[in-house]
Amino acid sequence: MTEAQAAEPSPASAELSLVDCDVHVEVARADVLFPYLPEHWIEHIQQSRFKGPTDTAYPPRAPTTARPGSRPENGPAGSDLDLLRAQALDAPGVELAILNCAYAIDSIHHPDAAVALASAVNDWLIAEWLDKEPRLRASMVVPSQLPELAAREIERVGDHPGFVQVFLPVRAQHPYGSRIFRPMWEAIARHDLVAGIHFGGAPGNPPTPSGWPSYYFEEYAGMAQVFASQVVSLITEGTFDRWPNLRVTLIEGGFTWLPAHMWRFDKEWRNLRRIVPWVKRPPSAYIREHMRFTIQPLDAPTNREYLFEVLEQLGSDELLLYASDYPHRHDADPLEFLRGLPPDLARKIASENARSFYRL
């Protein structure tokens, strides 16, 4: 990006068409899913101590969990369609939004319960959100810890036009490139869906390679390294060579770490490529072709010139996607980020990249 380009401001946000690639919805209580659950599981939830997932990547009292005014009178932020319409969909320029439900199916160790609740969440998303609001698309929830059963759920609802993505928490029991996930990737590729690898996850193992941290802040700030590990796994295990049409979006993980990671990844591939001969191109080529990254939370430097350097180092104007991360609260404003970009790049990040990648 030249200095002249950097100096040229983008249109005001109201003049940009926005495709919001990360809007959160929440299951307020287990009984919200009762209309979509078999009688057996309703009885089980009512008469036992099992109440569905209890883990969450968004502690209710954490400052990042809910922006002011986003909680309805009853229930958590993201659980009310009317409030979501008013605060996210009716914002200037928003044309479409992709819903992400971080209901921690991956934390459920009973396989039948995990499958039943995943199916109920997807039917709830269809009936209570997609059918009621044409501006919405959604990520389906799957029991990702059970790849064959996850594939079965993708087969069940994968052809619904409202689902454009499969929700995969970035923290997992195994890296997603592992061969145990092949049934799931096969189903995702067959239905031409995007895999949305999203912040969070509750697999039961530590969120850092060094063990358990003391504070949520450590987990939150360090999650970029978990995203980087999934990028390495998918490429090194040959996932994109096996399914050339596969597309992956990394959601709520930042992007400014990416250039240095690509440099190191390419360098080590040149050193060690004989170990993985199926990886036929530099890893950065796979990233630019098959992966996209949402811009919120924006982990950008305060110095604007440094940010432009990072954007130039990405080596592509197609990698970034607009996201508000509603209703989560962050210090940086993604619209301010867009306003500081050249108009053509601002339009691509605001909507054009998402329309192309998600086939919208």
Secondary structure, DSSP 8 states (H G I E B T S, - for coil): --HHHHHS----GGGS-EEEEEEEE----GGGGGGGS-HHHHHHHHHSS--S----SS-TTSTTT--TT-S-SSS-TT--HHHHIIIIITSTTEEEEEEEE---GGG---HHHHHHHHHHHHHHHIIIIITT-TTEEEEEE--TTSHHHHHHHHHHHTT-TTEEEEEEESS-SS-TTSGGGHHHHHHHHHTT-EEEEES----SS-SSTT---SSHHHHHHTHHHHHHHHHHHHHHTTHHHH-TT-EEEEESS-STTHHHHHHHHHHHHHHHGGG-TT--S-HHHHHHHHEEEE--S----SSHHHHHHHHHHH--SSSEE----BT---SS-HHHHHHTS-HHHHHIIIIIHHHHHHT-
